[in-house]
Amino acid sequence: MNKTLHIIYVSSFFIVGTIVLVLLAFNGYQYYSLPIEERFFSSSHASLKPSGAWGHGFGIIGTLMMIVGVSIYMIRKRSRKYFTFGYLKHWLELHIFLCTVGPILVLYHTAFKFGGIVSVSFWSMVLVVLSGVVGRFIYIQIPRTIQGKEIDIKDLISMREELVTKMKLEMLFDVRLINELDKLASTDRYKGLGILNTFVLYFKDYFKIHSFISKLKKNLLISNFSKIKRKEIINKAQAEIILSRRLGMLHTMQNLFRYWHIAHLPFAIAMFVIMIIHVIVTITFGYKWIF
């Protein structure tokens, strides 16, 4: 999948997710904003209640989306048979899409009314989604190949040294910028820090990097470099800073990712177990959809 197709691929997820959210909110606002005791008298109650045609459908489709989203990603990630079947990055993006829109549909299935054992499943689902956002952030901090495999630390160091050499050859025009780049791209800045201090430094660096890139752009404007060359230098500078930061944070992020799995998995299991019980009880008591 080339860059253009990948942009279309990811954009389609965003567009579909946004459309679903807007349509659900727009069409159901009057019903869902009513007090629970007044909803029975609404003309939309028959279709939007949890056992209604639309409400029940939201629950079924949302549940299937989550099951498919988790299943295909886990199979692709763990099965050697499908290791070359598409890039793991793209499967992860599909997993995120299905496991974001799915819970939204389940939320509307509940009609924003939670109680009993189902509430445990719902809040487990919320925690799974929120921890998934955190997990995604941690995941992208660990350098990987396009296939999704973690890059060896020796390869990372080699890549960084090659990038640093190229950058310094192209930035001989301003020693001050080179020194500032050296400070921002120092891997030692993140070593020996705890998890909290690492994140504090990470967010502080956001503003420092933004300031450095702005100064670099101004400096390049008065140079004799072409527009394409200026863009290339800026991209290389950003790449060096990001790669150096990820190299310095590698050990911390790997440990954090392991801890994240320990927290994420129990919530996911609890959510699916209670969800299965809910489905069995629903079918047992004769609540069927349009079948």
C-alpha positions as CSV (number, residue, x, y, z in Angstrom):
1,M,0.0,0.0,0.0
2,N,1.6,3.3,-1.1
3,K,1.4,6.5,0.8
4,T,-1.6,7.9,-1.1
5,L,-3.6,4.7,-0.7
6,H,-2.7,4.6,3.0
7,I,-4.0,8.2,3.5
8,I,-7.2,7.2,1.7
9,Y,-7.4,4.1,3.9
10,V,-7.0,5.9,7.2
11,S,-9.2,8.9,6.0
12,S,-12.0,6.5,5.2
13,F,-12.0,5.2,8.7
14,F,-12.1,8.7,10.1
15,I,-14.9,9.8,7.8
16,V,-17.0,6.8,8.4
17,G,-16.6,7.0,12.2
18,T,-17.4,10.7,12.1
19,I,-20.5,10.2,10.0
20,V,-21.8,7.4,12.2
21,L,-21.3,9.5,15.4
22,V,-23.0,12.6,13.8
23,L,-26.0,10.6,12.5
24,L,-26.5,8.8,15.7
25,A,-26.3,12.0,17.8
26,F,-28.5,14.0,15.3
27,N,-31.2,11.5,14.9
28,G,-31.4,10.3,18.5
29,Y,-30.8,13.5,20.4
30,Q,-34.4,14.3,21.2
31,Y,-35.0,10.7,22.5
32,Y,-31.8,10.2,24.4
33,S,-32.0,13.7,26.0
34,L,-35.4,12.8,27.6
35,P,-35.5,11.6,31.2
36,I,-35.7,7.8,31.3
37,E,-39.3,7.8,32.7
38,E,-40.5,10.0,29.7
39,R,-38.9,8.0,26.9
40,F,-41.8,5.5,26.9
41,F,-44.1,8.2,25.5
42,S,-41.7,9.2,22.7
43,S,-42.5,8.2,19.1
44,S,-38.9,7.0,18.8
45,H,-39.1,4.7,21.8
46,A,-40.2,1.6,19.9
47,S,-37.1,1.7,17.6
48,L,-34.4,3.3,19.8
49,K,-34.9,1.4,23.0
50,P,-32.3,-1.4,23.7
51,S,-34.7,-4.1,22.4
52,G,-36.0,-1.9,19.5
53,A,-35.2,-2.5,15.9
54,W,-32.5,0.2,15.8
55,G,-31.4,0.0,19.4
56,H,-31.0,-3.8,19.2
57,G,-29.2,-3.5,15.9
58,F,-26.7,-1.0,17.3
59,G,-25.8,-3.6,20.0
60,I,-25.5,-6.5,17.5
61,I,-23.4,-4.6,14.9
62,G,-21.3,-2.9,17.6
63,T,-20.6,-6.2,19.3
64,L,-19.6,-7.9,16.0
65,M,-17.3,-5.0,15.1
66,M,-15.5,-5.4,18.4
67,I,-15.2,-9.2,18.1
68,V,-14.0,-8.9,14.5
69,G,-11.6,-6.0,15.4
70,V,-9.9,-8.0,18.2
71,S,-9.9,-11.3,16.4
72,I,-8.3,-10.3,13.1
73,Y,-5.6,-8.2,14.8
74,M,-4.7,-11.0,17.2
75,I,-4.6,-13.6,14.5
76,R,-2.5,-11.4,12.2
77,K,-0.2,-10.6,15.1
78,R,0.3,-14.0,16.5
79,S,-0.1,-16.4,13.6
80,R,3.1,-17.0,11.5
81,K,0.9,-18.2,8.7
82,Y,-0.5,-14.7,8.2
83,F,2.7,-12.8,9.1
84,T,3.2,-11.6,5.5
85,F,-0.5,-10.9,4.9
86,G,-0.5,-7.1,4.9
87,Y,1.5,-4.9,7.3
88,L,0.7,-5.1,11.0
89,K,0.4,-1.3,11.1
90,H,-2.5,-1.4,8.7
91,W,-4.2,-4.2,10.7
92,L,-3.8,-2.2,13.9
93,E,-5.5,0.8,12.2
94,L,-8.4,-1.4,11.2
95,H,-8.5,-2.8,14.8
96,I,-8.6,0.7,16.2
97,F,-11.4,1.8,13.9
98,L,-13.6,-1.3,14.6
99,C,-12.9,-1.1,18.3
100,T,-13.8,2.6,18.4
101,V,-17.0,2.7,16.3
102,G,-18.1,-0.6,17.9
103,P,-18.3,0.7,21.4
104,I,-20.0,3.9,20.2
105,L,-22.8,1.7,18.7
106,V,-23.0,-0.4,21.9
107,L,-23.3,2.9,23.9
108,Y,-26.3,3.9,21.8
109,H,-27.7,0.3,22.2
110,T,-27.8,0.9,26.0
111,A,-29.7,4.2,25.4
112,F,-27.3,5.6,27.9
113,K,-28.9,3.6,30.7
114,F,-26.5,1.3,32.6
115,G,-27.4,-1.1,35.4
116,G,-26.6,-4.5,36.9
117,I,-23.9,-6.7,35.6
118,V,-24.1,-5.1,32.1
119,S,-22.8,-1.9,33.6
120,V,-19.6,-3.8,34.5
121,S,-19.2,-4.8,30.9
122,F,-19.9,-1.3,29.7
123,W,-17.3,0.4,32.0
124,S,-14.8,-2.4,31.2
125,M,-15.4,-1.5,27.5
126,V,-14.8,2.2,28.3
127,L,-11.5,1.3,30.1
128,V,-10.5,-0.9,27.2
129,V,-11.0,2.0,24.8
130,L,-9.2,4.5,26.9
131,S,-6.3,2.1,27.6
132,G,-6.3,1.4,23.9
133,V,-5.6,5.1,23.2
134,V,-2.8,5.0,25.7
135,G,-1.5,1.8,24.2
136,R,-1.5,3.3,20.8
137,F,0.7,6.2,22.0
138,I,3.1,3.8,23.7
139,Y,3.2,1.5,20.6
140,I,4.3,4.3,18.2
141,Q,7.1,5.3,20.6
142,I,8.8,1.9,20.0
143,P,10.6,2.0,16.6
144,R,9.4,-0.7,14.3
145,T,9.8,-1.9,10.7
146,I,6.8,-1.4,8.4
147,Q,5.9,-5.0,9.0
148,G,5.4,-4.1,12.7
149,K,8.5,-5.9,14.1
150,E,10.5,-4.0,16.7
151,I,13.8,-2.7,15.3
152,D,17.0,-4.0,17.0
153,I,18.8,-1.4,19.1
154,K,22.0,-1.8,17.1
155,D,20.1,-1.0,13.9
156,L,18.6,2.0,15.6
157,I,22.0,3.4,16.6
158,S,23.3,2.8,13.1
159,M,20.3,4.6,11.5
160,R,20.7,7.5,13.9
161,E,24.5,7.9,13.3
162,E,23.9,7.8,9.5
163,L,21.2,10.5,9.8
164,V,23.3,12.7,12.1
165,T,26.2,12.6,9.6
166,K,23.9,13.6,6.7
167,M,22.4,16.4,8.8
168,K,25.7,18.0,9.9
169,L,27.0,17.9,6.3
170,E,23.9,19.9,5.2
171,M,23.8,22.3,8.2
172,L,27.3,23.6,8.1
173,F,25.9,27.1,7.5
174,D,24.9,27.6,11.2
175,V,26.8,26.2,14.1
176,R,24.3,27.4,16.7
177,L,21.5,25.4,15.1
178,I,23.7,22.3,15.0
179,N,24.4,22.7,18.7
180,E,20.7,23.1,19.5
181,L,19.9,20.1,17.3
182,D,22.6,18.1,19.2
183,K,21.0,18.9,22.5
184,L,17.5,18.1,21.4
185,A,18.6,14.9,19.7
186,S,20.7,13.6,22.6
187,T,19.6,10.1,23.7
188,D,21.1,10.7,27.2
189,R,18.4,13.2,28.1
190,Y,15.8,10.4,28.5
191,K,18.1,7.7,30.1
192,G,17.7,7.0,33.8
193,L,14.3,8.8,34.1
194,G,11.3,7.3,35.7
195,I,8.0,6.9,33.7
196,L,6.5,10.2,35.0
197,N,9.6,12.3,34.4
198,T,9.9,10.8,30.9
199,F,6.4,12.0,30.0
200,V,7.0,15.4,31.6
201,L,10.2,15.8,29.5
202,Y,8.4,14.4,26.4
203,F,5.7,17.2,26.5
204,K,8.2,19.9,27.4
205,D,10.2,18.9,24.3
206,Y,7.2,19.4,22.1
207,F,7.5,23.2,22.5
208,K,11.3,23.2,22.2
209,I,11.2,21.1,19.0
210,H,8.5,23.4,17.6
211,S,10.7,26.5,18.4
212,F,13.8,24.8,16.8
213,I,12.0,23.9,13.6
214,S,10.7,27.5,13.3
215,K,14.2,28.9,13.7
216,L,15.5,26.3,11.2
217,K,12.9,27.3,8.6
218,K,13.7,31.0,9.0
219,N,17.4,30.3,8.6
220,L,16.8,28.2,5.5
221,L,14.8,30.9,3.9
222,I,17.9,33.2,3.7
223,S,20.0,30.4,2.3
224,N,20.6,29.4,-1.3
225,F,18.8,26.1,-0.9
226,S,15.9,25.2,-3.1
227,K,12.4,24.7,-1.7
228,I,12.8,20.9,-2.1
229,K,16.2,20.9,-0.3
230,R,14.8,23.1,2.5
231,K,12.0,20.7,3.1
232,E,14.4,17.7,3.0
233,I,16.6,19.3,5.6
234,I,13.6,20.0,7.9
235,N,12.3,16.5,7.5
236,K,15.8,15.1,8.3
237,A,16.1,17.3,11.4
238,Q,12.6,16.2,12.7
239,A,13.5,12.5,11.9
240,E,16.7,12.8,13.8
241,I,15.0,14.3,16.9
242,I,12.2,11.7,16.9
243,L,14.6,8.8,16.3
244,S,16.9,9.9,19.1
245,R,14.0,10.4,21.5
246,R,12.6,7.0,20.8
247,L,16.1,5.5,21.2
248,G,16.5,7.2,24.5
249,M,13.0,6.2,25.7
250,L,13.2,2.6,24.2
251,H,13.8,0.7,27.5
252,T,11.1,2.8,29.4
253,M,8.5,2.3,26.6
254,Q,9.2,-1.4,26.3
255,N,8.6,-1.9,30.0
256,L,5.6,0.4,30.0
257,F,4.1,-1.6,27.0
258,R,4.4,-4.8,29.0
259,Y,2.7,-3.2,32.0
260,W,0.0,-1.9,29.7
261,H,-0.8,-5.4,28.4
262,I,-1.3,-6.6,32.0
263,A,-3.8,-3.8,32.6
264,H,-5.5,-3.9,29.2
265,L,-6.2,-7.6,28.9
266,P,-8.3,-8.2,32.1
267,F,-10.7,-5.4,31.1
268,A,-11.0,-6.8,27.6
269,I,-11.7,-10.3,29.0
270,A,-14.2,-9.0,31.6
271,M,-16.0,-7.1,28.8
272,F,-16.3,-10.0,26.5
273,V,-17.3,-12.6,29.2
274,I,-20.2,-10.4,30.5
275,M,-21.1,-9.5,26.9
276,I,-21.5,-13.2,26.0
277,I,-23.6,-13.7,29.2
278,H,-25.8,-10.7,28.2
279,V,-26.3,-12.1,24.7
280,I,-27.2,-15.6,26.0
281,V,-29.7,-14.2,28.6
282,T,-31.2,-12.0,25.9
283,I,-31.8,-14.8,23.5
284,T,-33.0,-17.1,26.3
285,F,-35.7,-14.6,27.2
286,G,-36.8,-14.3,23.6
287,Y,-35.4,-10.9,22.7
288,K,-34.7,-11.3,19.0
289,W,-33.8,-8.7,16.4
290,I,-35.4,-8.6,12.9
291,F,-35.1,-12.3,12.4
